[in-house]
Amino acid sequence: MPRSLPRRTAGAVTTALLAATMVTALSHSATAAEDTLGSAAAAKGRYFGTAVAANHLGESAYAGTLDREFNAVTPENEMKWDATEPTRNTFTFGAADQIAAHAQSQGMKLRGHTLVWHSQLPSWVSGLGASDLRTAMNNHITQVMQHYKGKIYAWDVVNEAFQDGTSGARRSSPFQDKLGNGFIEEAFRTARTADPDAKLCYNDYNTDGVNAKSNAVYAMVKDFKARGVPIDCVGFQSHFNSASPVPSDYQANLQRFADLGVDVQITELDIEGSGTAQAGNYANVVKACLAVTRCTGITVWGITDKYSWRSSGTPLLFDSNYAAKPAYTAVLTTLGGTGSGDGGGGDGGNPSAACTVDYARTSDWNDGYNGQVTVTAGTAPITGWTVTLTFPSGQKVSSLWNGSPTWNGDVATVRSTAYNGSLAAGASTSFGFTVMKNGNSAAPTLGTCTAS
């Protein structure tokens, strides 16, 4: 796992308005266009996520690429022990909450990462005796999971507990050394109690093919399933380079774990390289996941090469300028996507492209309202825009005009049409919609505007 580096009026007036604007009826079950990583993966019944750092969310190209391309998020470091409990029983969730709120606003899945790990531990943990350590471990799991209860799709409960090499042994850590082999089982049982609805995963690296380490993890999972220890999924980090390539038995290894009755997830994918070789390796990983029914999703470990934990190896799908690489096109194509290949890279490769949005309720009546979003180009011309809207629980959009929407639950991602995407610097356009309140008259939450 990468360490931290040294998302009217009533009656006749309504009818006239809808007719004049050529309203197209929509529903929340509408199929998303398969033109981004997330939408293409969703069409295959999977998610396509990325690791996110809270301190980059203020960068428009970063947030724009995230919001357009991905439908799942993993915090890079913000949920680890040193970030969430730096002092015993004093919890700090600010940065992690920022990521969680962004993911929720965009309708993205959120993976929790990670509860029990030998690294990025505050010093006070390592200094505890066995009894205190057990109490502290279970309390940490409980407090963190309950804070995010109902928001986390899957948790990496225990991370990297096995040694590299040929021994298949457990890794030395405060937990292993003081609590023994049983600490993993105890952590999973505690996690199930803390949030019964979250999927509970074991996560590790260098387990991508069949080898001594993956065999040891396999034996543990098989034992857990046989004895009723709660485990729902196994994460395969999948950090690859020329010295550690995608193994030839990658798919077979994923399948053997799935055959134990757990989901498998590719949790931290990055592949060093460039060009067609890198693209081919990425495509092979995606093909393997698609071939395994219980491979529920893929997470790449970062959005852009410039912020990667191994940036010199250029291992991600977007380069340092947020331009989509051949690897992006290969992944999208393998997922069955139909995008143009620019990846919607935050600002479409034009660093000066930007837009702002404003929302107004243009009419209101007892059981519904009309809303309008105005999109304004920044100091440079733009050729397209994307805006997200999160509608309050219970509300239903019955129609939307002058925009092309896709849906993820209550979140609408609205893109420009062929006739209103190009705007001169400072120019504006708008799209509108009709909402049935269903007892909730709150305004929708307006998200990021992304320009190309």
C-alpha positions as CSV (number, residue, x, y, z in Angstrom):
1,M,0.0,0.0,0.0
2,P,1.2,3.5,-0.8
3,R,2.4,5.5,2.3
4,S,1.9,9.2,2.6
5,L,4.9,10.7,0.9
6,P,8.9,12.0,2.4
7,R,-18.2,14.4,-6.0
8,R,-44.2,27.8,-12.1
9,T,-46.8,28.5,-11.9
10,A,-49.7,25.9,-12.1
11,G,-51.9,24.6,-14.8
12,A,-51.8,26.2,-18.3
13,V,-48.5,28.1,-17.6
14,T,-46.8,24.9,-16.7
15,T,-48.0,23.3,-19.9
16,A,-46.9,26.2,-22.0
17,L,-43.4,26.3,-20.4
18,L,-42.8,22.6,-20.9
19,A,-43.9,22.8,-24.5
20,A,-41.9,25.8,-25.2
21,T,-38.7,24.3,-23.9
22,M,-39.2,20.9,-25.6
23,V,-39.0,19.0,-22.3
24,T,-37.7,15.5,-22.5
25,A,-39.1,13.1,-19.9
26,L,-36.5,11.4,-17.7
27,S,-36.4,8.9,-14.8
28,H,-33.7,8.1,-12.3
29,S,-33.4,4.7,-13.8
30,A,-32.2,6.0,-17.1
31,T,-29.1,4.2,-18.4
32,A,-26.0,6.3,-18.2
33,A,-24.0,6.9,-21.3
34,E,-21.0,4.7,-21.3
35,D,-18.5,7.5,-22.0
36,T,-16.6,7.6,-18.7
37,L,-14.8,5.1,-16.6
38,G,-17.4,5.1,-13.9
39,S,-20.4,4.9,-16.3
40,A,-18.8,2.2,-18.4
41,A,-18.0,0.1,-15.3
42,A,-21.5,0.6,-13.9
43,A,-22.9,-0.8,-17.2
44,K,-20.9,-3.9,-16.4
45,G,-22.2,-4.0,-12.8
46,R,-19.0,-2.7,-11.3
47,Y,-17.5,0.4,-9.9
48,F,-14.4,2.2,-11.1
49,G,-12.8,4.3,-8.4
50,T,-9.7,6.2,-7.4
51,A,-7.8,7.2,-4.4
52,V,-8.3,10.8,-3.4
53,A,-6.3,13.2,-1.3
54,A,-8.4,15.9,0.5
55,N,-5.8,18.6,0.0
56,H,-6.2,18.4,-3.8
57,L,-10.0,18.7,-3.9
58,G,-9.7,22.5,-4.3
59,E,-7.9,22.1,-7.6
60,S,-10.5,22.4,-10.4
61,A,-8.9,20.0,-12.8
62,Y,-8.4,17.4,-10.0
63,A,-12.0,17.6,-8.8
64,G,-13.4,17.9,-12.3
65,T,-11.6,14.7,-13.5
66,L,-12.7,12.9,-10.3
67,D,-16.3,13.9,-10.6
68,R,-16.6,13.1,-14.3
69,E,-14.7,9.8,-14.5
70,F,-15.1,7.9,-11.3
71,N,-18.0,6.5,-9.3
72,A,-16.1,5.3,-6.2
73,V,-13.5,6.9,-3.9
74,T,-10.9,5.7,-1.4
75,P,-9.2,8.2,0.9
76,E,-5.4,7.9,0.4
77,N,-4.3,8.6,4.0
78,E,-7.2,10.4,5.7
79,M,-8.8,7.4,7.3
80,K,-5.6,5.8,8.6
81,W,-4.9,5.5,12.3
82,D,-2.4,8.4,12.5
83,A,-4.9,10.7,10.8
84,T,-8.1,9.6,12.8
85,E,-6.7,8.9,16.3
86,P,-3.4,10.7,16.7
87,T,-3.9,10.7,20.5
88,R,-5.6,7.9,22.3
89,N,-9.3,8.2,22.2
90,T,-9.1,11.6,20.6
91,F,-10.5,11.3,17.1
92,T,-10.0,13.7,14.2
93,F,-12.2,13.2,11.1
94,G,-12.0,16.6,9.4
95,A,-10.0,15.6,6.2
96,A,-11.7,12.2,5.9
97,D,-15.1,13.9,6.3
98,Q,-14.3,16.3,3.5
99,I,-13.7,13.3,1.2
100,A,-16.8,11.5,2.4
101,A,-18.9,14.6,1.8
102,H,-17.5,15.1,-1.7
103,A,-18.1,11.4,-2.6
104,Q,-21.7,11.5,-1.2
105,S,-22.5,14.7,-3.1
106,Q,-21.4,13.0,-6.3
107,G,-23.3,9.8,-5.6
108,M,-20.0,7.8,-5.4
109,K,-19.3,4.7,-3.4
110,L,-16.9,5.2,-0.5
111,R,-14.3,2.6,0.5
112,G,-12.9,2.9,4.0
113,H,-9.1,2.5,4.2
114,T,-7.8,1.3,6.6
115,L,-8.5,0.3,10.2
116,V,-5.7,-2.0,11.4
117,W,-2.3,-1.7,9.7
118,H,1.3,-1.9,11.0
119,S,2.2,1.4,9.3
120,Q,1.2,5.0,9.8
121,L,0.5,4.2,13.5
122,P,0.9,7.0,16.0
123,S,3.7,6.2,18.5
124,W,1.3,5.7,21.4
125,V,-0.1,2.5,19.8
126,S,3.2,0.7,19.7
127,G,3.9,1.5,23.3
128,L,0.8,-0.3,24.7
129,G,0.9,-3.6,26.4
130,A,-1.2,-6.5,25.1
131,S,-4.3,-5.9,27.1
132,D,-4.3,-2.1,26.4
133,L,-3.5,-2.8,22.7
134,R,-6.5,-5.1,22.3
135,T,-8.8,-2.5,23.9
136,A,-7.4,0.3,21.8
137,M,-7.7,-1.8,18.6
138,N,-11.3,-2.7,19.2
139,N,-12.1,0.9,20.3
140,H,-10.5,2.3,17.2
141,I,-12.4,0.0,14.8
142,T,-15.7,0.8,16.6
143,Q,-15.3,4.5,16.8
144,V,-14.1,5.0,13.2
145,M,-16.7,2.7,11.7
146,Q,-19.6,4.1,13.7
147,H,-18.6,7.6,12.7
148,Y,-19.0,6.6,9.0
149,K,-21.8,4.0,9.6
150,G,-24.1,3.9,6.6
151,K,-21.7,5.8,4.4
152,I,-19.0,3.2,3.7
153,Y,-19.5,0.6,1.0
154,A,-16.6,-1.6,2.1
155,W,-13.8,-1.3,4.7
156,D,-10.2,-2.6,4.5
157,V,-10.4,-3.9,8.0
158,V,-6.9,-5.4,8.2
159,N,-4.1,-4.4,5.8
160,E,-0.9,-6.1,4.9
161,A,-0.7,-8.6,7.7
162,F,1.5,-11.2,5.8
163,Q,5.2,-11.2,5.0
164,D,6.7,-11.1,1.6
165,G,8.8,-14.0,0.4
166,T,8.3,-17.7,0.5
167,S,7.4,-18.3,4.2
168,G,3.7,-17.4,4.1
169,A,4.2,-16.1,7.7
170,R,2.5,-13.2,9.4
171,R,4.3,-9.9,9.4
172,S,5.8,-8.6,12.6
173,S,3.7,-5.7,13.9
174,P,2.5,-4.5,17.3
175,F,-0.8,-6.4,16.7
176,Q,0.9,-9.7,15.6
177,D,3.6,-9.6,18.2
178,K,1.4,-8.8,21.2
179,L,-1.9,-10.2,20.3
180,G,-0.9,-13.2,18.1
181,N,-2.6,-14.7,15.1
182,G,-6.1,-14.1,16.5
183,F,-6.0,-10.4,16.1
184,I,-7.2,-10.5,12.5
185,E,-10.3,-12.6,13.4
186,E,-11.0,-10.3,16.4
187,A,-10.7,-7.2,14.2
188,F,-13.2,-8.6,11.7
189,R,-15.7,-9.6,14.4
190,T,-15.5,-6.2,16.0
191,A,-16.0,-4.6,12.6
192,R,-19.1,-6.6,11.9
193,T,-20.6,-5.4,15.2
194,A,-19.6,-1.8,14.6
195,D,-21.3,-1.6,11.1
196,P,-23.2,-4.8,10.1
197,D,-24.0,-3.4,6.6
198,A,-20.5,-2.5,5.5
199,K,-18.5,-5.1,3.5
200,L,-15.4,-6.3,5.4
201,C,-12.3,-6.8,3.4
202,Y,-8.7,-8.1,3.9
203,N,-6.3,-6.1,1.7
204,D,-2.7,-6.8,0.7
205,Y,0.0,-6.4,-2.0
206,N,2.1,-9.0,-3.9
207,T,-0.8,-11.4,-3.6
208,D,-2.0,-10.8,-7.2
209,G,-0.7,-14.2,-8.5
210,V,-0.5,-17.6,-6.9
211,N,2.5,-17.6,-4.6
212,A,3.4,-18.3,-1.0
213,K,1.9,-15.0,0.3
214,S,-1.4,-15.3,-1.6
215,N,-1.6,-19.0,-0.5
216,A,-1.3,-17.9,3.1
217,V,-4.1,-15.3,2.7
218,Y,-6.2,-17.9,0.8
219,A,-5.8,-20.3,3.7
220,M,-6.9,-17.7,6.2
221,V,-9.9,-16.7,4.2
222,K,-10.9,-20.3,3.6
223,D,-10.6,-20.9,7.4
224,F,-12.7,-17.8,8.2
225,K,-15.5,-18.8,5.8
226,A,-15.5,-22.3,7.3
227,R,-15.8,-21.1,10.8
228,G,-18.2,-18.2,10.2
229,V,-15.7,-15.4,10.8
230,P,-17.2,-12.4,9.0
231,I,-15.3,-11.6,5.9
232,D,-16.9,-10.4,2.7
233,C,-14.1,-9.4,0.4
234,V,-10.4,-9.6,-0.4
235,G,-8.5,-6.6,-1.8
236,F,-5.7,-7.0,-4.3
237,Q,-3.6,-3.9,-4.4
238,S,-2.1,-4.6,-7.8
239,H,0.9,-2.3,-7.9
240,F,2.8,-3.3,-11.1
241,N,6.0,-2.4,-12.8
242,S,8.6,-4.1,-15.0
243,A,10.1,-5.9,-12.0
244,S,6.7,-6.9,-10.8
245,P,4.5,-7.3,-13.9
246,V,0.9,-8.4,-14.1
247,P,1.1,-12.1,-13.4
248,S,-0.1,-14.6,-16.0
249,D,-2.3,-16.3,-13.4
250,Y,-3.9,-13.0,-12.2
251,Q,-7.4,-13.9,-13.3
252,A,-7.1,-17.5,-12.0
253,N,-6.0,-16.2,-8.6
254,L,-8.9,-13.7,-8.4
255,Q,-11.2,-16.6,-9.3
256,R,-10.0,-19.0,-6.7
257,F,-10.6,-16.4,-4.0
258,A,-14.1,-15.7,-5.4
259,D,-14.8,-19.4,-5.3
260,L,-14.4,-19.3,-1.5
261,G,-17.5,-17.1,-1.4
262,V,-16.0,-13.7,-1.1
263,D,-16.0,-10.7,-3.4
264,V,-12.7,-9.6,-4.9
265,Q,-11.7,-6.0,-5.5
266,I,-8.7,-4.5,-7.2
267,T,-8.0,-1.8,-4.6
268,E,-4.9,0.2,-5.5
269,L,-4.1,-0.4,-9.1
270,D,-1.2,1.5,-10.8
271,I,1.1,0.2,-13.5
272,E,4.4,2.0,-14.3
273,G,5.2,2.6,-17.9
274,S,3.8,4.5,-20.9
275,G,2.3,4.1,-24.3
276,T,0.9,0.8,-25.7
277,A,2.7,-1.4,-23.2
278,Q,1.2,0.3,-20.2
279,A,-2.2,0.4,-22.0
280,G,-2.1,-3.3,-22.7
281,N,-1.3,-4.1,-19.1
282,Y,-4.2,-2.0,-17.9
283,A,-6.5,-3.7,-20.3
284,N,-5.5,-7.1,-19.1
285,V,-6.2,-6.2,-15.5
286,V,-9.7,-4.9,-16.5
287,K,-10.3,-8.0,-18.6
288,A,-9.5,-10.2,-15.6
289,C,-11.9,-8.4,-13.3
290,L,-14.7,-8.6,-15.9
291,A,-14.1,-12.3,-16.3
292,V,-14.6,-12.9,-12.6
293,T,-18.2,-12.5,-11.6
294,R,-17.4,-11.6,-8.0
295,C,-14.8,-9.0,-9.0
296,T,-17.0,-6.0,-8.0
297,G,-14.8,-3.1,-8.8
298,I,-11.4,-1.5,-9.6
299,T,-9.7,1.4,-7.8
300,V,-6.7,3.1,-9.3
301,W,-4.3,4.6,-6.8
302,G,-4.7,8.3,-7.8
303,I,-6.0,10.4,-10.6
304,T,-2.9,12.1,-12.1
305,D,0.7,11.1,-12.4
306,K,1.9,14.3,-10.8
307,Y,0.4,13.3,-7.4
308,S,1.2,9.6,-7.6
309,W,3.2,8.0,-4.8
310,R,5.6,6.9,-7.6
311,S,5.1,9.7,-10.0
312,S,8.5,9.1,-11.8
313,G,7.0,5.8,-13.1
314,T,4.0,7.6,-14.6
315,P,1.7,4.8,-13.5
316,L,-1.8,6.3,-13.8
317,L,-4.4,7.0,-16.4
318,F,-4.0,10.7,-16.6
319,D,-0.7,12.5,-17.1
320,S,0.5,15.5,-15.1
321,N,-1.7,17.9,-17.2
322,Y,-4.8,15.7,-16.7
323,A,-4.6,14.6,-20.4
324,A,-6.0,11.0,-20.9
325,K,-3.2,8.6,-21.7
326,P,-3.4,5.5,-24.0
327,A,-4.0,3.5,-20.9
328,Y,-7.2,5.4,-20.2
329,T,-8.5,4.7,-23.7
330,A,-7.6,1.0,-23.3
331,V,-9.4,0.8,-20.0
332,L,-12.5,2.6,-21.3
333,T,-12.6,0.4,-24.4
334,T,-12.2,-2.8,-22.4
335,L,-15.1,-1.7,-20.2
336,G,-17.2,-1.2,-23.4
337,G,-17.2,2.5,-23.1
338,T,-17.9,4.8,-26.1
339,G,-16.1,8.0,-25.0
340,S,-14.0,10.1,-27.3
341,G,-10.8,9.3,-25.6
342,D,-10.2,12.8,-24.1
343,G,-11.3,11.4,-20.8
344,G,-13.1,14.5,-19.8
345,G,-9.8,15.3,-18.0
346,G,-11.0,17.9,-15.7
347,D,-10.6,20.7,-18.1
348,G,-10.3,18.7,-21.3
349,G,-6.6,19.4,-21.6
350,N,-7.2,23.2,-21.7
351,P,-5.8,24.6,-18.5
352,S,-7.6,27.9,-18.9
353,A,-11.0,26.4,-19.4
354,A,-13.3,27.1,-16.4
355,C,-16.9,27.8,-15.6
356,T,-19.1,28.8,-12.7
357,V,-22.7,27.9,-11.9
358,D,-25.7,29.6,-10.2
359,Y,-29.0,28.1,-9.3
360,A,-32.4,29.7,-9.0
361,R,-35.9,28.4,-8.4
362,T,-37.9,30.0,-11.2
363,S,-41.4,28.9,-10.1
364,D,-42.9,27.0,-7.1
365,W,-46.3,25.3,-6.5
366,N,-47.7,22.9,-3.9
367,D,-46.2,19.7,-5.1
368,G,-43.4,20.8,-7.3
369,Y,-41.1,23.5,-8.6
370,N,-39.0,24.5,-11.6
371,G,-35.3,25.1,-11.2
372,Q,-32.7,26.8,-13.5
373,V,-28.9,26.4,-13.5
374,T,-26.9,29.1,-15.2
375,V,-23.5,28.2,-16.5
376,T,-21.0,31.0,-17.1
377,A,-17.6,30.6,-18.9
378,G,-14.6,31.9,-17.2
379,T,-11.9,34.2,-18.7
380,A,-11.4,31.9,-21.7
381,P,-13.9,30.4,-24.2
382,I,-15.1,26.8,-23.5
383,T,-16.4,24.1,-25.8
384,G,-18.4,22.1,-23.2
385,W,-19.5,21.9,-19.6
386,T,-20.6,19.4,-17.0
387,V,-22.5,20.2,-13.8
388,T,-23.6,17.9,-11.0
389,L,-26.8,18.3,-8.9
390,T,-27.8,16.3,-5.9
391,F,-31.5,16.2,-5.3
392,P,-32.9,15.8,-1.8
393,S,-34.3,12.5,-0.7
394,G,-37.8,11.8,-2.1
395,Q,-37.7,14.4,-4.8
396,K,-38.1,13.2,-8.4
397,V,-37.1,15.0,-11.6
398,S,-39.9,14.6,-14.1
399,S,-38.3,16.6,-16.9
400,L,-35.1,18.4,-17.8
401,W,-34.2,20.6,-20.8
402,N,-31.2,22.2,-22.5
403,G,-28.9,19.6,-20.9
404,S,-27.9,15.9,-21.3
405,P,-28.2,14.1,-17.9
406,T,-27.1,10.8,-16.5
407,W,-28.1,9.6,-13.1
408,N,-26.5,7.9,-10.1
409,G,-29.2,7.6,-7.5
410,D,-30.3,11.1,-6.7
411,V,-27.2,12.7,-8.3
412,A,-27.6,14.1,-11.8
413,T,-24.6,14.8,-14.0
414,V,-25.7,17.2,-16.6
415,R,-23.6,17.8,-19.7
416,S,-23.9,20.5,-22.4
417,T,-25.8,19.6,-25.6
418,A,-24.5,20.1,-29.1
419,Y,-26.0,23.6,-29.2
420,N,-25.1,25.1,-25.9
421,G,-21.6,23.8,-25.0
422,S,-19.5,26.4,-26.8
423,L,-19.4,29.7,-24.8
424,A,-17.3,32.8,-25.3
425,A,-15.3,34.1,-22.4
426,G,-17.8,35.4,-19.8
427,A,-20.9,34.2,-21.8
428,S,-23.7,32.2,-20.1
429,T,-26.3,29.5,-20.9
430,S,-28.7,27.7,-18.8
431,F,-30.6,24.4,-18.4
432,G,-33.8,23.8,-16.4
433,F,-35.8,21.1,-14.8
434,T,-39.1,20.3,-13.1
435,V,-39.2,18.5,-9.8
436,M,-41.9,16.7,-7.9
437,K,-41.4,17.5,-4.2
438,N,-43.0,14.4,-2.7
439,G,-43.1,16.3,0.6
440,N,-39.5,17.7,0.5
441,S,-39.2,21.3,-0.8
442,A,-35.5,21.7,-0.1
443,A,-33.3,22.9,-2.9
444,P,-30.9,20.6,-4.8
445,T,-27.1,20.8,-3.9
446,L,-25.2,22.4,-6.8
447,G,-21.8,20.7,-7.4
448,T,-18.7,21.4,-9.4
449,C,-18.8,22.9,-12.9
450,T,-16.2,21.4,-15.2
451,A,-15.3,23.0,-18.5
452,S,-13.5,21.8,-21.6
